[in-house]
Structure formats: C-alpha cells, structure tokens
Amino acid sequence: MSEPQLVYGLHAVRALLQRASGRVRRVSLQLRRDDPRSREIESLAAAANVRVERVEAELIKRWLGDVVHQGVVAQVEPLPVWSEGDLIDALAAQPDPLVLVLDGVTDPHNLGACLRTADACGAVAVVVPKDRAASLNATVRKVAAGAAETTPIVTVTNLVRSLKLLQEAGLWVVGADAEGGQVAWEADLAGPRALVLGAEGAGLRDLTRKSCDYLVRLPQLGSVESLNVSVATGMLLYEAVRQRQQSR
C-alpha cells in the first residue's frame, strides 16, 4: 500500500468524501470544533464508513505546518501515478478528449486552481514538466478542492516530446500566446485538443511554442501585460466547453 497523502481544508475533504470516499483512510477533526460544516464532514465520513478522530489543533499543525487547515485533515490513498502511456491509453477511450498542458507554472496555488478548473471542464488529465514547475503537494490539493484526487497529473521529463505524442494520438495542440494569430473564440476548440499555457509573464517557452499546431490569444483591453495563468486557463477551458456543447 502506498504512503497516504494528507489533504486538508473543508472543501477539499468534503469533495473527497463525496467523490472518492473509497480512497479516504481516516479523517481528523480539530477537537471541540462543532459547526454545520464539520458536522457535514462527520456525516459524510460515517456514510462512507470512514473513521473520524478528534485531535488537538497543535497536532494538526505538527502534521501540516503553518497553513490554514480549517481544522480538518484526511489521510488519502493517492491516485495512481499516470505515465505518458497511461495518458495515451485514456485518450483512446474518449471521442473528443481535452487535455490541459502547463509549461513552467511554478506557483502551487496556480497549479491547484488550474487543476480544479480542468476537472470542472472534463479534462482527461493535466500534463506538467518534471523540472522548473510546481508539483502536487498539500497546498495544490487544498486549492484544487478535491480535483487532485479525481483528475490525474502526468509529470513528464520532456514536454516537447509529450506534445508530439499527443499529436500522434490525434490531438491538435493549441498554445495560448499574446501573439496568437486567432482570438480564442475564433479557433476550433471542439475536437480532440491539448490546450497549452505558460506561466504569467514568461508565457510559453520557445520550443513549446514551436511545437504547437497553432496559437490563440485572449484579448486584453486594460493596461496589465498578462493574465494570471489560472484565470487564462479558466477562460480558455470554458471556451472549449462552450464550443463542445454548442456542437452537440
């Protein structure tokens, strides 16, 4: 059995109990916390036959460090790690697969927010490079509010090679870039697509940009040079969802 992950925060733990309770080993609630949200956690855990224990706040701090844990922590069996081969196999089972690729996103809060939106938009997986990028940790899991337990993250050693594999699997690779030739809603995002976004400020790396089939841009009418990557990800993913629903 693999080492359990610690997931904290009311939203993240509640989402786990609702959507993946079979992987929750134990829930720890802060001693003397008694309010509707903590009682909901207890009820969900009881319905799933998950043991709940009451612990001192100091113990939770020892487990997690100085974070806003909201008095709730769950021990969770992590999702199996996906390889590139697992991703390609999963794509074959989808009629119009959607994949999110993040190039050099280093802030775990941004990765968690992107993961949460990817889950909401039905993405098969999120692909990230192994080096110079945020990895899955407790902060990412909390911000993702349960999405880290349902949407796989595929960590790859060579992002350009991975984009080529996605293209060979039948996906068009669409990069988000301020110099993109089309506005996002003018481009076709309804078929099998991999949407590629870079970190705010730096954007896509040169080799990543050159590996895309085409580039799209999100119009900006203000004075700020670049959007936060999690905001841009949400805008582009929901444009893809809009087009997919419209085509159906």
Secondary structure, 3 states (H helix, E strand, C coil): CCCCEEEECHHHHHHHHHHCHHHEEEEEEECCCCCHHHHHHHHHHHHCCCEEEEECHHHHHHHHCCCCCCCEEEEECCCCCCCHHHHHHHHHCCCCCEEEEEECCCCHHHHHHHHHHHHHCCCCEEEEECCCCCCCCHHHHHHHCCHHHCCCEEEECCHHHHHHHHHHCCCEEEEECCCCCEEHHHCCCCCCEEEEEEECCCECCHHHHHHCCEEEECCCCCCCCCCCHHHHHHHHHHHHHHHHHHHC
